[in-house]
Amino acid sequence: MEDLLVAFSYSLSAWPLFLIFIGTSVGVFMGAIPGLSGTMMIALCLPLTFFMAPPAAISLLVSIYVGAISGGLITATLLKMPGTEAAIMTTLDGYPLASSGSPGRALGLGITASFIGGVVSWFALLLLSKPLSIWATKFSPFDYFSLVFLALILIAVISKGSMLKGIIAAVLGGLLAIPGMDHSSGLPRLTFGLSEMNSGFEALPMFIGLFALGTVLSDIMGGGEATKPIEASRKGILMTLKDYKKHGINLIRSSSIGTIVGILPGVGAVIGSMVSYTVAKSVSKQPDNFGKGCEEGIVASEAANNATVGGALIPLVALGIPGSLNDVLLLAALMIHSIQPGPLLFVNNPELVYTLMTSTLIANILMFIIMILSIKWISKVSSIPKEILYTLVIVASIVGAFAFGNSFFDVWVMVGFAVLGFLMDRFDYPKGPLAIAFILVPLAEEKLRTGLQLSDGDFSPLYTDPISLVLLILALILLCYPFISKYISIGHLVKTENKTIDATME
Amino acid sequence: MHYTRVSDMLVAGLLLTAGVGIYLSSQSISAVSFDPLGSAAVPKLLSVVLIVLSGIQLLVVGKGIIQKTNSNEEIKEETKENCSRKTSLYFIAFVWVAIGAYVWVLSQRALPYSVVTLFFCAASVYFLTGNKRSLIKGSIVGLVAGLTIELIFTKVFFIDLPSFW
């Protein structure tokens, strides 16, 4: 409790509060622009945080994260273009409601739902992360390896599009993490004789290349369709008591779903909002209204996608495992500042953990205020010429990658990853599993090798230790589930067809 | 999604080749006596998994190609898509060459960052719009961005960018 109060007093002091305000504002603006994302902004801001103390750096980055998740709803509602992936479900009902003459109402519901979702998940972060981290300190290296292995399988299986391509992307990410000096032996691995490769591929140029430059170039090639924009309005933007009564249960339910989904490593806001939207539709008294401007749909989607922020921070803080792509960047930020993430973060750097929590809450509050007050300005952001935005992102990516190590080698690495990111977008290989595996595979290898050194090369603790065994079985089930469910649905289809044929013959 | 089945196969083939290359390179990673698993185990395992998965992807896509050759209408549609995609391949290549040239010129340190960025931004905005008037817009953006970044990064953050100052 005392640590939390100290963190609040830090976060509410001038410099951190200014950073949180700037981060949230920039995040909201970036999130509102289709094609640009919070992930990109966090990647571009990572080099700037070198010159900050770790608590200030984390405050800035987490505020961008919170702002960006929320900002996407503006263009989703007014332009039928989700600013971020997380706002895809909001588009389905936000735009129809706005175009029926109630843009303020649509935006107000989304903004308030985002705020409530963020606050609910914040409480979960506050209450769950410390007990989880204490439990995790009892993990053996084999347990940790099994947990990371489960996270890798989950990320690959749940990724967008083809599962096979998701797993290939994850394997590729793991392989890209291998080059460099081996921590155990001190010998170079897969460096191909290049001295610059002794430190391997750094995370920062990789993230900037994949998610900033690569994405912008994919957008440049991809183009997009124009939609008739709706004028933003503040009329009806604030929810009344009657609205809270009407949408209260939906708000709490969707926030809880978003929090739980956010906890699952690699599963992001888009899945949280999809699950919540689907559940809201299934329990609604008027499911046919969904997709036609239904207020319940907007509330469900926005509450869940913001709730995933707090949920995803739980495994990051408690276990050192990123819950989402943005958390991978937060993890990279911690590592850049020589802070070791993991269960001992609460022990070694409690001030950082609580600062992260307080910054998240303050960012949520500021997000609500900023969006309510500046809705008209934010909606104009989408009219900034794309050619200028893209050019600036290219310039910022290059200088950001250079600033990391004062080396043009990092810039070339960044460009290489941008090519990879572009090709992955082109050929439908998801980038998320690659990025997350890039961080998690070295961790898994380290834990497994440590465990084997302690057990003299004996692999049996992997399946004799109950925690490790349960986690590995879960991983196996996840891996096999898509095939089993396909087999079951084919079997069900065959039975149904047979029954139909029998009925026809009778 | 902007690819044909043939190019999807090529990508899978490339990944398979990369997997083989990494596996062969991993053979030269030496082991240490105190480490039962060794430094080569994970790269070898991952490269084998990559080879297997890429092989499966090749088979899956290849099977799709074989089935599709039964339908001439579908091949004609794909060919039309191929033609328009070839035009954009020049565009794609040009963009990459432009970025590569920008980075290369910066790395030579012959010109200050602000000057190189001015030219790059002007060219980039012009190229993306195809409009001569946007050259002025791009130049202004390049001048402001280049000078601001050069000043802040060299004087405030002490980053070693090629600079006027």
HADDOCK unambig.tbl for C-alpha pairs under 7 A between the chains (distance, minus, plus):
assign (segid A and resid 168 and name CA) (segid B and resid 50 and name CA) 6.38 0.50 0.50
assign (segid A and resid 168 and name CA) (segid B and resid 53 and name CA) 6.56 0.50 0.50
assign (segid A and resid 171 and name CA) (segid B and resid 46 and name CA) 6.19 0.50 0.50
assign (segid A and resid 171 and name CA) (segid B and resid 50 and name CA) 6.41 0.50 0.50
assign (segid A and resid 175 and name CA) (segid B and resid 43 and name CA) 6.49 0.50 0.50
assign (segid A and resid 175 and name CA) (segid B and resid 46 and name CA) 6.61 0.50 0.50
assign (segid A and resid 178 and name CA) (segid B and resid 43 and name CA) 6.83 0.50 0.50
assign (segid A and resid 182 and name CA) (segid B and resid 39 and name CA) 6.97 0.50 0.50
assign (segid A and resid 185 and name CA) (segid B and resid 32 and name CA) 6.42 0.50 0.50
assign (segid A and resid 189 and name CA) (segid B and resid 29 and name CA) 6.29 0.50 0.50
assign (segid A and resid 190 and name CA) (segid B and resid 25 and name CA) 6.72 0.50 0.50
assign (segid A and resid 190 and name CA) (segid B and resid 26 and name CA) 6.94 0.50 0.50
assign (segid A and resid 387 and name CA) (segid B and resid 125 and name CA) 5.45 0.50 0.50
assign (segid A and resid 387 and name CA) (segid B and resid 128 and name CA) 5.94 0.50 0.50
assign (segid A and resid 388 and name CA) (segid B and resid 125 and name CA) 6.34 0.50 0.50
assign (segid A and resid 391 and name CA) (segid B and resid 121 and name CA) 6.19 0.50 0.50
assign (segid A and resid 391 and name CA) (segid B and resid 124 and name CA) 6.41 0.50 0.50
assign (segid A and resid 391 and name CA) (segid B and resid 125 and name CA) 6.85 0.50 0.50
assign (segid A and resid 403 and name CA) (segid B and resid 159 and name CA) 6.04 0.50 0.50
assign (segid A and resid 406 and name CA) (segid B and resid 159 and name CA) 6.39 0.50 0.50
assign (segid A and resid 406 and name CA) (segid B and resid 160 and name CA) 6.07 0.50 0.50
assign (segid A and resid 408 and name CA) (segid B and resid 107 and name CA) 6.30 0.50 0.50
assign (segid A and resid 426 and name CA) (segid B and resid 1 and name CA) 5.91 0.50 0.50
assign (segid A and resid 426 and name CA) (segid B and resid 2 and name CA) 5.58 0.50 0.50
assign (segid A and resid 426 and name CA) (segid B and resid 3 and name CA) 6.81 0.50 0.50
assign (segid A and resid 427 and name CA) (segid B and resid 1 and name CA) 6.41 0.50 0.50
assign (segid A and resid 427 and name CA) (segid B and resid 2 and name CA) 6.72 0.50 0.50
assign (segid A and resid 427 and name CA) (segid B and resid 3 and name CA) 6.13 0.50 0.50
assign (segid A and resid 427 and name CA) (segid B and resid 8 and name CA) 6.78 0.50 0.50
assign (segid A and resid 428 and name CA) (segid B and resid 1 and name CA) 6.27 0.50 0.50
assign (segid A and resid 449 and name CA) (segid B and resid 37 and name CA) 6.18 0.50 0.50
assign (segid A and resid 452 and name CA) (segid B and resid 36 and name CA) 6.45 0.50 0.50
assign (segid A and resid 453 and name CA) (segid B and resid 35 and name CA) 6.00 0.50 0.50
assign (segid A and resid 453 and name CA) (segid B and resid 36 and name CA) 6.38 0.50 0.50
assign (segid A and resid 456 and name CA) (segid B and resid 36 and name CA) 6.98 0.50 0.50
assign (segid A and resid 457 and name CA) (segid B and resid 36 and name CA) 5.06 0.50 0.50
